Amino acid sequence: MNNHILIVDDDKPHGLMLETLLKKWQFKISRAENGLEAVEKIKETPYDCVLMDIRMPDMDGVTALKFIHAYNPAIPIVMMTAFSDIDNAVECVKNGAYDYLTKPLDFDRLKITLDNSLEHAKLKKQVKSMEMEFQTDIIGNSKAIIELKSLIKSFAPSDATVLIHGKSGTGKELVARTIYELSHRKDKPFVTVNCAALSETLLESELFGHEKGAFTGADKKREGRFFQANGGTIFLDEIGEISPQMQVKLLRVLQQKEIQRVGSDEVLFIDVRIIAATNRNLEEEIQKGSFREDLYYRLNVITLDVPALAERKEDIPILAQHFLTQFSRKNNKNIKGFTPKAMDCLIRHEWRGNVRELENVIERASILTYGDYIDVAQLPELLQHHHKQKNEFENITTLEDMEKAFILKTLKENNDNKSETAKHLGISRKTLHTKLKLYNLEGEE
């Protein structure tokens, strides 16, 4: 298919000449006589490139460039200018134009510039496509999350067993699902089991299945989760909670790739990738004798550490906005965002419940909010506490008052020990006494 180029030029003879020339080069051509018309055409047709003059009536090329680039930054725009407008042309490039050409046009350079701009746009689309191919639901731009995503992309296509470490609420299951979705098993089942939610007997039946009559209540034969996941991936959450007896049976699955239903002597061979997760330190559990070392090393082929939310606070604004968008849609509201004070409270909070706690707080706030923005009043009392705390230096307006307050603060932190206070302030004890006398602080000790 021929590339479609929009020529924008109020000089009709010049525009016609360009149209004739570009058609000769096998381009499909449309024309507009000013920036306003060009902007309207861009909204109607997905052009591959725009060739636009700078000086035009109604809307000049500089203004049109800004509108077009804002509407669709993927379209390469080549500006045409007289020598007297070169400064404007350079400014256009800074604002998103691909390049500029001076009049009278050099046709060879015009052809090369158009070809290069189209090739550049094609490469950008390919890169974008590759990025979309690896796009995950793991939200965040912090260094820790970027490294986590990069590591996941590197090994997800393999069949390696993965052990995910992380505190409750950090998103270990989301990480496991991301690994699955980026693997060659993504068209096969993804089965999750919460090992901490079931007793030993029920967990064995859940994982391996059982025969009819194998135990009281087993009124029919049942396939286990491993069998259901055959060909795909199984996610064993809270693996650190399983009993020593179950650890032995799980080790057999990892070593032999085989299972047995409860109450059956039949051996079933399976092909399953195992992803496990825990909020415990399994190495410490090994030292205590509560977790098998051989099982640990079978699980620990690839290790991932999911950071706590307190370790990636720069991600809180984007996560909060993500959840707000979800819950606004769910509750049929149109909440735009957060007031600065509300966002400050979110960032200052410790988030012991991690991302899950943040999600719950945003859901609650979205229900209580009827305006355009979530404010401090819609947040839980525990988070409001940060806003109510007064900064010691909040009402200070002079350098002397700042120094006085800082000396008092340091004295308090050092239990009124003048030697330690002077050391922390980086001054001598004699200078401290002078300052205390100057600010009438000797009685404050």
N, C-alpha and C positions, 0 to 999 in steps of 0.2 A: 504494500500500500504506500502511495506517495505521501511524503510529509506535507502537512497543511500549514502554510505560513500566512499570517495576517500582516499586510502592509498598511501602515498608518502614516498618511502624508496628505497635507492639504493642497500640495502642488499637484494638480491633476495630471499634467503632462509627465512630470517626474514619476508619479505613482504608476501611470500607464506603462512607462518605459520599464520600470522595475517589474511590473506584472508580466510583461512580455518576456523579459530576460529570465525570470525565475521559472516561468512555465517551460521555457526552452531547456532549463536544467531539471525538468521533470518534477517540479514542486507543484502542489495544488495551492491555489492562491485565493485569498479573500482580501477585500480592501475596506478601509475606514478613512474618513477625511479629517478626523480630529480625535483627541484623547477620549472625549465623552462617548463617542460612537464606538471606539475601541473597547472601552470598559464594558459597554453593553453587549458587544459581540462576544467578548471573552466569557461572559456569564452564560451564553447560549451555546457556544461551540468549543470543544477541547482542542485548541490549536497546538501545534507542535513547536511553534516559534513565532515571535512577534518582531517585525522590523519596523522601527518607529522613529519619526522625526521629532526633534525637540520643540521647535517653534511652530505652534499651531493655534488657531482660534478656539474659543469655547473652553477647551481644556488642553494645556500644553503637555508635551511628552513627559516632563519631569513628574508632574502631578499624576498623569495616567499610569506611569511606571509604578508609583507607590500604591495606587488602587489595584492594579493587576497583580503585583507581587504579593499584596496582602490577601487577595482572593485566591490565587494559585501560584505559590512560590516555585513550583516545579517547571513553569513555562520559561524557557530562556528568552530574554529580551535584548535585542541588538538595537542600539540607538544610532541615529544619523544626525550629524551636526555640522554647522559651518565652523570655520576656524575660530571665530569670535566667541563661540559657545563651548569651547573645549573644557573650561572650568566646570560648566554645568554637566557636561558629559562625564567627567571624572566623578562628580558627585553622584551621578546616576549609577555608576558602577559600584560605588560605596553603598548605594541603597538597593542593590540587588540585580542591576543590569548585567548581562553576560559580558558585553563589550560595547565599544562605540566606534563608528566609522566617520571620517570627515568627508565632506562634499568638496569637489565632485568625487563621486565614489570610484575607487579602484575595483573593477569588476572581479579581478582575480582574488583580491583580498576579501571581497564580499562573499564569493563562493566558498573560500576556505573558512571564513568566520561562521557562515551559516552551517556548513558541514560540521565544524567543530562544536558549535553550540548544540546541535542535534545529538551528536555523539556524547557530549557531556551530559545532556538530559537523559539519554538512554542508560548511561552508566549509573547515574543517580537513582534511576528506577530499579536497576538491578541490585544496587546496594540496599535500597529500601526493601526490596523483595526478600533479600537474604536476611535483613533484620527482622522482617515479619515472620520469616520461617522459624526464627529462634525466639520469637516474642513469648514471654512468659507472664503469668499472673503475679509473679513476685514483684511487688511494687517498692521502689526506692532508688535513690541515686547516691546513697552514702557509699563510702569506699568499701565497707564490709559487704554490702549487698551486691555491688558491682563485682567484687571478687567471687562471691558465692555464685552468681549467675554465670560468670566466666568458667568456673570450675565445673558446674553442672553441664554446660555445653560441651566441655572437653571429654567427659566420660559417659554422658547419657546414652550415646549410641551403642555402647558396649553392653555386655551382659554381667558386668561386675556386680557383686553384692555390695550394698551400700549401708553404712551405719550413720544415722543422723543424730547428732547431739543438739540439745536445745531445751531451754526452760519451757514450762507449760505456757501455751498461748503464743509462742513465737512463730508458728506456722510450719511445723515439721511435716504435716500431711500435705500442705500445699507444695513444699519442696519435693516430696516423694512423687506427687502427681505430675509435677513439672518434669522430673527425670523420666517418668513413664511416657509423657506426651512427646518428648524429644528422642525417644528410643525407637528402634525398629519394631518393637512390640506394641506400638500405640494403637494398632487395629485389633489387638487381642484384649482380653479382660484385664481390668485393674480392680483388685479385690482388697479391701481393708479389714483389718481385725484389731480391735482394741484389747490387747492381752490382759490389761488390768481390770477389765469389766467383767471377766468370767472366772468362775472357780476352775480348779485344775481339771476336774472331770468334764465340765462343760467345754473348756477350752480345747481339750483333746478331741472331743467330738466335733467341735466347731471347725478345727483345723483339718482333721483327717477323715471326718465322716464316721458313720456307724452302721452296723447291720441291724435289721429288725430284731428286737428282743435282746439287744446287747446289754441293756440296763433298764431299770424301771422307767417307764415313760417312752422308751424307744419303740413306738408302735409301727414304725416303718423305716425302711432303709433310707439313709441320707448321704448325699455326696458332701464331702468337706470342702472348706475354702481353698485348700491347695489344689484339689481336683478341679474346682470351678475356675481357678486361675491358670489352668494348664495352657501353656503357650504364651501366657501374658506375665503379669507382675502381681505379686502379693506384698502388701504393706503391713508389717507387724508393728503396731504402735505400742509403746511402753513395754518393750521387750525385756527390760530389766526387772519386770514384776513376775515373770514366770517361774515356776517351781523348779528345783533341781531335776526332778523326774521328767518334766516337760522339756527341760534343756537337753537332756540326753536324746529324746525323741526328735527334737528339732535338729540336733547335730547330725543325726542319721539322714535327715532330709537333705541337708547341705552336702554331706559326704557322698551319699549313695544315689541321690535324686529319686528316692522312692518313699512311699507312704503305705500304711496299712490302716484300714478302717477299724474302729473299735469293734471287737467281737468277730473279726475276720482274720484268716491266715493268708489271704490273698495279698500279694505284693503288687502295688501299682506304681509304674514308673511315670515320672512327671518331668515336664520342662517348664520351670518357673523361675523368673528372676525375683530375688528376695531383697526388699528394702526394709530395714528395721529402724526404729527410732526409740530414743530414751531420754528422760530428763535426769537420769542418774549418772554418776561417774562409775562406769563399769569396771575400771581398773581398781578402784577402791573396793567395789563389791567382790572382785576376785580375791583381794587381800583378806577380806572378811570371810571368804569361803562360800559366799552366797551366789556366785556366778562362775560358771565353768570357763577356765582360761582357753580351752580348745575351741569352745563355741564362740568366744569373743573374737579369737583370731580368724575364725571362719566368716564371721559377720563383718569384721573390720578391714575388708579389702580396700574400700574407699570410705574415708571419713569426712563428714560434713559437719561444721559447727554453725548453727543458725544463731546469729547474734540476738541478744535481748534488745527490746525497744530502747531501753535506757542507753545502750551502746551505739545507737544510730538515731539520735534525736533529730538530726537534720532531715530524716524521712517523715517525721510526724506531720508537717503541713501537707505533704502530698498524700499520705495515707488518710489523714482526716478528711481532705477534700474528696478523695476516692469514695470513702464510706458515706460522706454526706450526699454525694451524687446518687449513690445506690438507694439510700433511705429516703431521699427527697422524692425520687421516682416512685418508690414503693408506697409512700404515704401521700402521693399526689400533691406534693408541695413544690415550690420553686425557690428554695433557699439558696442564695448565691455563695455564701461562704461564712467566714468568722470575723468578728471584730478583733482588732489587734490585741485587746486585753484578754479575750477568750483564747486566742491562739497562744498568747504568752503563758496562760495557765496550762494549756495542753503540753507545751514544750517543757515547762518546769516540773511537771508531775513525774513521779518515779516509775510508774507503770509496771508494778510487780506482776500484773496479769498480762503484760505485754500487748501484742497486737489485738488479741481477743478482748482485752479490757478496753482498749481504745475504741474498737468497733462497737462495743456495748454502750460506751459513753456517748458516741456520736449518734447511735440509734435513739437513745433516750432524749438527747438534746434536739434532734430533728423533730421528734414528736411534740416537744414542749414549745418549739419555736413557731411563731406565726408571722414574723417579719421577714426581711430579706437576709438577715445575718444572725448567726448564733452568737449570743453574748454570754458574759460570765454567769448571769442569773440562771441560764438554762443548764449549766454544768453542775455536777454533783458537789455537795458541800466540801468534800475533801479537796477537790481541785480549786474551788473558790478560795480556799485558805491561802494559796499562793498570791492571789490578787489582794487579799486583805492585809497581808504582811506589809509593813511600811519600810521603805528603804531608809537606812540610818542617815543617808546624805540627801534625802529627797528635798528638804526645804533649805538646803545650804546654797547661798548665793555668792559668798566671797571666799577667796583663797584662805584667809585667816580662819574662817569658820570651818572650812574643810580640814585644815591642819589640826585644829582643836578637836574636831570630832574624830579624826583618825587616831590622834594620840589617846583619847579616851577609850576608843574601841580596842586599841592594842594593849593598853593597860589592863582592861577587863579580860582580854584573852589570855594575858600572862599573870592573872590573879594579883594584880597590882605590884608585881615584882619589877622594880625600876630598872635593874640591870638587864633582865631579859627583854623588857620593853624597849630599852635603848638599843639593844642588839638587833631586835626585829625591825626597828625603825631605821637602822643604819647610822645612828648618831651616838655620841658619847653620853655617858651618864650625866656629865656636867651640863651638856647642851639640853638634855631632857629636863633637868631641874630649871634651867633658864626658861624653857618653853612653858613649863608648868606654872612658873611664877608670872610669866608674861600674860598667860591666858587665865590667871586666877584659878588654876586647876588643882592646886596643892590640897585643897580641902575635898576634892572629888575622889581621892584615893580610897 
